[in-house]
Amino acid sequence: MQPTSDRIRHGRPYLLCLLLYGISTLILASSTAFLSTDSAFCEEESEEDDRVPNIVLILADDLGWKELGCYGQQKIETPHIDRLAADGMRFTDYYCGAPVCAPSRCVLMTGKHLGHAHVRSNHEVNPGKWDSFGGQYPLPKDTTTIAAMLKRAGYATGAFGKWGLGGVGTSGDPLRQGFDRFFGYNCQRHAHNLYPRYLVDNDRQRVLEGNSRGLTGRHYGPQVIADELLRFIRENKNRPFFAYYPTIIPHLALQAPQEAIDHYKGRWKETPYRGRSYLPHPAPRACYAAMISFLDTQVGRITAELKDLGLDDNTIIFFTSDNGTTYLKDQVDYEFFDSVGPLRGLKGSAHEGGLRVPMIVRWPGRIQPGSVTGLPAAHYDAMATIADLTGSHMPDDSDGLSYLPTLLGGPERQQKHEYLFWDYPGYGGQIAVRLGNWKGIKTGLHKKPDAPLQLYDLETNIGEQVDVAAEHPDIAERIEKIMLEARKKPPLKKWQFGKYPE
């Protein structure tokens, strides 16, 4: 069979052409021309198409399912991200890897769901250097990340933002996990301030003069990070690149450039946040909106740069979030902003509001503009999709499925998950399964390992308010079985629910 990379270089969904014309694989391998199909995206060959695509993967931090205009947000302005959706495809049933930062990023980078992922919590290690920001539990040295996979395929690889999967010099250091370049916050706790004293520049500190980890400073960390991202794109314009942008916005603390805050200041009644878990702020609503709009501006800068460099048509952009909106209501008024819409739960919860997140994919000339899909997919599908895009080899033990057929307008060819799975020991202990339109969840497992299964029909009850486990014992039993079988013992600590298969 012709390699996936060759199929994508010519800008054609291979399987669609195969179904419509019944051409044998031998003919496909030797053919110099293809007939056009009903799809507008089976295009004639050109020299420009004879390249694998550049990849930009944008990961927002704690951005809720309904905090973008294209998902129904009414108060916060996100015109550039909305344009991504208008130019590409928007997912309605897309899920993060975990309801908190580090495990979600592990799932995204490694293609393994939480039943198999190496990192399943925000556990931090501290070797006692660099102001005690030691980083989170590291990925092991034999891990294959998306970056490592693409580096082997000849891509330049760079990460810009919050890593959270191992400190500098550990096995989880991004420079040891396939990235040629890293700039930003290695440790998640370091990223709790957006005016830091320094940022990590590969394996060293870049001091930001005039910053003191106060509410304001001379250098806004997210701005400096975005500048480095754009520099990476410019420096690698003549070769395939993978730019991973795990921005720290809109994670707390509430901090944004004053001009961004002024855009929203005075629009709404404010209750100042006095400061307990994070820095205080006099106008939390205006600042939170400003942070998301600042991120939107950086997305606009990325798309403008790609157009200026002539790379727009050969670059696919993914935009998503690591988990749902924070539950710290006195800082982020999620009810006022309707941050997760009708969904139940927030960050830290295995209910829909903690797991269901935005996903937008844009690829000019390949993805139908303004398209929407209800395909259930998750972060662990990213590696499979990118492997399919580039003809790369991913690990055999990946849990992901490529959603490239859906992106290219061929949903009838889309392979679908039997179920989606989360095994999360945090926030009291939770485990969840989505099986078709059914959602099964157990909570409070640390205190009650035999907690009953809650069952919800997401088609009729997206808010997970009506437990129908008693009415559907066969579905409940099937999900209970999945919960026990789709997991292995985590490496860090014992997890209390049920038994792990040997």
N, C-alpha and C positions, 0 to 999 in steps of 0.2 A: 504493500500500500504506500502511496505517496506520503512522505512525512508531513505532519501538520504544518510545520514552518513553511513548506513549499506551498501548501494550500492557501495559507493566510497571506503569503507574500503576493500572490496573484489576486488577492481581494475577493476570493470566492468561498462560500460555504460548500465544502467538498461534498458532503453527504447529500445536499439538496440536488447538486448537479448529477450525482450518482443515481438518485431516485428518479429524477425526471428523464434521464436519457439512457440509463442502464449500461453505461460504458464500463467495460471491464477494467480492473486495476492495471492490467498490462497496457491497455490503450491510454489510460490516464497518465501513466508514468512517462510515456513517450510522446504524448500529444503536445503540439505546439500552439494549439488554439482551442478555445472552449466556446460552445454555443451559449448565448445568453439565455437566462431563465426568466420566469415571472418575477423573481426577486430583483429589485433594483440594485442589489449589491453583488451580483455576479457580473463584474465589469471586465472590459477588455484589458489585456496585459499592457503594462507600460513599464518603462524603466523605473519610475518612481515607486511602483508597487513591488519591485523586486527586492524588498527589504523586510525583515521582521519588524514589528511595530515597537516603538518606544512605549514604555509603561510608566504612568504616574499613578501611584496609589496614595490617596489622601485619607488619613484616619483622624477624624475629630475625636475629642476627648470629653466624654460625658454629654454628648449632644443627643437630645431626645428625639424620638420618632417624629414629632410634629413641630420641631423648632426651625424648619425651613419653609419658605413660602410655597415651594412646590409640593409640600406635604400638608399644607393648610394653615401654616402660621400666619397670624393676622397682624402682629405687632412688630416683629423683628424683620428688618429688611435684608434680604439675601438675593439680590438680583443676579449676581454672577453664578451662584450655585443653581438658581432657578433656570438660568440659561443652559447650564449643563444638562438639566433634565429635559428642557425643551429641544435640545439638540441630540439627545440620546435616549436612554431607557431608564425608567424609574421602577424599582422593585417595591411592592407593597408588603410582601411577606418575607423580608430578609432579616436574618438574626446574627447577632454578634457571637463571639466565641464563649463569653462568660459575662456575668453581670458586673464585673469589676476589671480593672486595668490589666494587670500583668497576665493572668491566665487567658484573657481575651486576645492579647497580643501574641501569646504563645500559639494559640489555636490558629490565628491568622497566618503567622509566619511558617508554621510547620505542617498545616493541613491535617491535623489530628483533633478530633473532638475531645471534650473534657473527660470522657471516659478513658482516653488513652494519652492525653497530653502530659508532658513532663511537669509543667507548671500549672497548678490549679488554684493558687491563692496569691495574695499580695505579700507573702512572706519576704522580709528583708534581711539581708546579711550585712554585717558591718565590720569590715577589716580595720576600721579606725583611722582612715585617711580621708583627705579632701573634705574637711568639715563634717565628717561622719556620714556623708552620703555614700554608703557602700554599695548600693544597688540591690536589686531583688535576686531571688533564688535563680542561679544561672542555668541556661540551657547547657546540656552536656556537649562535649566536644564532637561527638559523632552525629549531631543533629544535622539534618538537611533543611535549610530554610529556603524560602522563595529566592532570596538573594543568592545563596550558594548554588541553587539550581540554575539561575540565570547567568551567574558568573561563569559557570562551566560552558554555557551556551554562547559566551562571547560578549555579554552585556557589561557595561560599566554600571556599578551599583553604588547607590548612595542613600543614606538615611538621615533625615533632618527633623529633629523634634525630640519626643520622649521615647526612650527605648524600653527600659523596665524588665529586661530579660537577662541581666547579669552585669556586674560591675566591670570597670576598666581592668583589663589584665586577666579576668576570669575566663572560663571556657565559654561563657555567654556573651562576652564582649562582642559588639556588632562587627568589629574588625576581624573577629575569629569565626563569625557566622555568615560569611559571604559578602560583606560590605567592603568596598574599597574606601569609602568615605563615610564618616559619621560626624555630625555636628548637632549639639543640643544638650539635653538633659539625659544622662545615663540612668540616674536614680529617680524613681517616681517622686520620692519625698522632696528631692531637690527642686522638682518642677512645681512645688506648691507655692512658689513665688515667681512672678513673671518679670521682676527686675532683679535678677540674681547678680551676685558678685562676679561670677564666672560662668561660662558654658564649656562643655567638653568638646574639644577640637581634636578629633581622632582619639589620641591617648593622652592628651595634655589639657591643661586649663587655658582658656582664653579669658583673661581678666577683662571685665566690662567696667572701665573707669567711671566713677560717678554713681555707681549702684551700691546700695547697702542692704538689699533685701527689705527695703521699706515699701510703702504703698506706691511710691513713684521713684523715678530715677532718671538717669541720662539715657540709658539704652533699654528699650523695651525688648525683652528676650524673644518673643515671637517675631518681631520685626527683623532682628538680626538673623534668626534662623531662616526666615523666608528669603532673605537676601542671599544666604549661602546656598539655598536650594536652587534659586535662579542662576547663580554662578555655576553650579554643577551642571545644569541643563545646557548653558552656553558652552561650557568647556567640553562637553561630550556631544555636541550637535552633529558631529560627523560619524558617529557610531551609535549602535543601539544602546539605550540606557534604561535603567530601572531606577526611578526616583521615588523613594518611600518617604512620605511626609506625614509622620505621626504627630501632628500639631498638639500642643498642650491646651488648646482652646476648645470649649469654654470651661475647662476644669477650674475650680477655685484655687487660689484666692481671686476675689473680684479686683481685677487690675486691667486697665486699658489706657491708651493714650488719651489725654484730656480732650483733644479735638474730636475723637470718636465718641466720648461720653457726651460732649456738648451737643452732638447731633440728636441725642435722645433726651437730654436734660430738660426738665420742666413738662414733659408730656404727660407724666403720670404722678400720682401721689406717691411719695416715698416714705418708708420707715427706715431710718438709718440702721445699719448693722453695726453693733458696738464692738464686735470682735471677741470670739471665744475660741472656735476651732481654727479660724483663719483671720487674716488682717481685717480690721474694720473698714467700712465704706459708707459714706454719707448718702449715696444714691444707688442702692443695689440693683434696682430694676434697670435704670439707665445704663449702668456699667455692664450688666449681664448682656443686654441687647447689643451694646457697643462691642463687646468681645466677639459675639457671633458675627456681627457685621464686619469686624476687622478680619476675621477668618475669610469671610466672603470676598473681601477686597483682595486678599492674597490669592484666592482662587482666580480672580479676574486677572491678576498679574501673571499667573502661570499661563493661562490661556492666551493672553496677549503676547507673552514671550514666545510661546510655541508658534504663533502666527507670524511674528516678526522674523523668526528663524526659518520659516518655511517648513516647519515640522508638524503643523496642526493635523493634516490629514493622515499622517503616519504615526500618530500618538493616541493611545487609548488611555482614558482617564477613569479611574475608579474613585468614587467618593463615598465614605461610610463613617461609622462611629464605633468606638470600642465598647460602649454600653449605653444604658439610658441615663436620663437626667438625675442629678444628685437629689437626695432626699432632704438636704439641709435647707428647709423652706425659708428661714429668716435671711438667707443669703440669695437663694434662687427661688423665686416665687413661681413654682411650677404650675400652680393653679391659675395664677394671673396670666401666664404665658400659654396655658393649655399645652404644656410641653410634651405630654405623651398622649394627648387626646383622650379617647375612651379606654385606653389600656389600663390595666391594673398593675401597680407596682412601679418602682423606680430603681435607680442604681442599687445593686446589691441583692435584688430580688430576681428569682427565676420565673416570676410571672412575666407577662408580655411586656410590660413597661420597662423592665430591666433588661430584656433581651432583644426585643424587636427594634431595629434601628433603620435609619435611611440607607439606601444604596442606590447610587446613580452611576451609570456607565455611559461614557460618551466616546464615540469613534466615528468621526465624520466619513460619510460615504459607505460605511459598513453597517452601522446600527441605525434603524429607522428613527428619525427624529420624532420626539413626543410620544414614544411608545411606552407602554406600561405592562408589567408582568406581575402575576400573582404567584409565580413559582416559589415554593418554599425553598430557600437556600440559606447558607450560613457562611461564616468566616472560613471554615475549613474547606470550602469549595474554591477559595481564591487560588490556591496553589494548582489545583487540577485545571482550572480555567486558564491560568497563565501558561501552564505547561502545554495545553492544547493550542493556545495562541502562537506559541514560539517553537513547537516541536521539541520541547525539553523533556527530559526524563525525570519524573518525580518518584519518590520512594514507593515501593510496593505496598507498604502498610498505611498509606494515606487513607483517610476516611472521606475525602472529598470527591465530588463529582463535578465535571466541567459544565458550566451553564453557557458555554459558547454557542451551542445551537440556538438557545433562546435569544441571545444577543443578536445573532445574525438572521433572525426571522424564521427559524425552523423549529418551533416548539413541538411539532409532531415527532421530531427526532431526539428530543430531550430525555436523557436518562434521569429518573427521579429517585430521591431517597425513599427508602421504606419508612424511615423515621429520622428526626433530628434529636440530638441528645446532649444533655448537660449534667455533669456530676460535680457539683460545687459545694465544698465543705464550709464555706463562709456564711456569715449572717445566720447562724443557728444550724446550718446544714440543710442543703436542698438538692433535689434531684428532679429533673424534668425531661419529658419526652413529648415531641410533637409527632403524631401518627396521623397522616392525612390532615383532616380538619379537627382531630381530637388532640387535646392537650392534657397530659397527665403530670401532676406535680406532687411532691412530698416536701414538706417544710418542717422545721423544728426537729431535725433528726438527731442532733447531738443529745438533746434531752429525752427524745422519744424515738428510738430507732425503728419502732414498729408503727410509726405514724401512718394513718390511713391515707390512701391515694385520693387526691382530689381530681376529678375529671370534668373537663369543660369542652363544649362544642364551639369552636372558634367561629364557625360559619354563622351561628345564630347568637353567640354570646362572646364577642371578642373581648369584652371587659372581664371575663372569668368571674362572674358573680354567682352563677347557678351551677352548683356541683351536681353532676348527673351520674356519678359513679354507681349509685344503687340501681339506676334504671338501665345501665349498660354493663353488667358484670363481665360479659365476654371481652369487651374492649378494655376494661380495667385489668382483667387478668393478663391480657396480652401485653399491656404496657408494663405491668409489674414484672413480667418475665424479661422484657427488654431492659428494664432498670437494673436487673441483676446480671445480665449477660453482656451488656455493651460497655463493660468497664473493667479496668484492671487496677490493682492496688497502686496508689500513688507513691512516688519515691520518697516524699518528705516525712509524712506522718500517717498514722493509721486513721482510716476513715471508717466511721462506725456503722453505716447503714449496710445491712445484709452481709453477704460474703463475696469476696472477689474470686473469680475463676483462677485456677493455678496457671 
